Amino acid sequence: MASLQQRLDEFKKSFESGAPPYNAPYEAIETMHRATAELKATGIEERALKVGHRAPSFTLFNQDHAQIESTDLLRHGPLVVSFFRGHW
């Protein structure tokens, strides 16, 4: 089985080709590249958590708009946080 990095690289290659199933227009890909470059220029990569680092405690709203504290969830075991773009 391919590693996660290999799978991500393949997805990027497929997406940026502009071919189906994504059919991403060149202009959209250029915008994404420019936005990524602008973020990198801010130095955010150096300030981001690295593999193996622990995230600070936090409180977020879940899908039902209830506040959830990471410390409460961690009492039950490891925690995976997934962010999604809300309602379309």
Legacy VTK file of the C-alpha trace (Angstrom):
# vtk DataFile Version 3.0
C-alpha trace
ASCII
DATASET POLYDATA
POINTS 88 float
0.000 0.000 0.000
1.239 3.474 -0.849
2.249 5.809 1.957
0.083 8.795 2.783
2.663 11.103 1.183
2.653 9.034 -2.008
-1.129 9.120 -2.117
-1.167 12.898 -1.569
1.439 13.392 -4.306
-0.655 11.321 -6.738
-3.804 13.264 -5.853
-2.002 16.585 -6.388
-0.658 15.430 -9.748
-4.101 14.255 -10.864
-5.863 17.389 -9.613
-3.365 19.784 -11.156
-3.528 18.028 -14.522
-6.982 19.553 -15.025
-8.287 16.161 -16.131
-11.441 14.438 -14.915
-12.816 13.830 -12.403
-11.735 17.197 -10.931
-11.500 19.295 -14.110
-9.726 22.031 -12.152
-9.206 25.078 -14.374
-5.662 26.405 -14.693
-6.691 29.725 -13.103
-7.947 27.970 -9.962
-4.714 26.007 -9.630
-2.694 29.216 -10.066
-4.780 30.898 -7.347
-4.174 27.976 -4.987
-0.420 28.083 -5.650
-0.323 31.840 -5.082
-2.290 31.547 -1.828
0.036 28.785 -0.614
3.107 30.889 -1.440
1.614 33.868 0.419
0.977 31.732 3.501
4.519 30.330 3.423
5.911 33.860 3.118
4.325 34.746 6.470
6.523 32.174 8.238
3.531 30.164 9.401
5.255 26.848 8.605
7.942 27.510 11.199
5.308 28.254 13.865
3.099 25.240 13.099
3.115 22.116 15.250
5.450 19.430 14.002
5.013 15.658 13.959
5.154 14.380 17.515
4.326 17.724 19.147
1.337 17.960 21.414
-1.397 20.401 20.535
-2.417 22.853 23.254
-5.756 22.298 24.986
-8.655 23.850 23.106
-12.410 24.232 23.004
-14.293 23.972 19.718
-17.880 23.659 18.598
-18.877 20.258 17.235
-21.304 19.580 14.391
-24.216 20.161 16.784
-22.798 23.532 17.909
-22.016 22.189 21.391
-18.717 23.278 22.916
-16.299 20.388 23.288
-13.059 20.565 25.293
-10.082 18.568 24.098
-9.114 17.700 27.682
-12.488 16.006 28.220
-12.119 13.957 25.040
-8.527 12.953 25.825
-9.702 11.277 29.020
-11.243 8.607 26.774
-8.121 8.004 24.666
-6.253 9.480 21.684
-7.890 12.334 19.832
-8.203 12.998 16.104
-9.481 16.411 15.056
-11.017 16.841 11.625
-11.949 20.236 10.221
-14.508 20.587 7.459
-15.871 23.525 5.567
-19.350 23.575 7.021
-22.539 23.831 5.028
-22.421 24.351 1.288
LINES 1 89
88 0 1 2 3 4 5 6 7 8 9 10 11 12 13 14 15 16 17 18 19 20 21 22 23 24 25 26 27 28 29 30 31 32 33 34 35 36 37 38 39 40 41 42 43 44 45 46 47 48 49 50 51 52 53 54 55 56 57 58 59 60 61 62 63 64 65 66 67 68 69 70 71 72 73 74 75 76 77 78 79 80 81 82 83 84 85 86 87
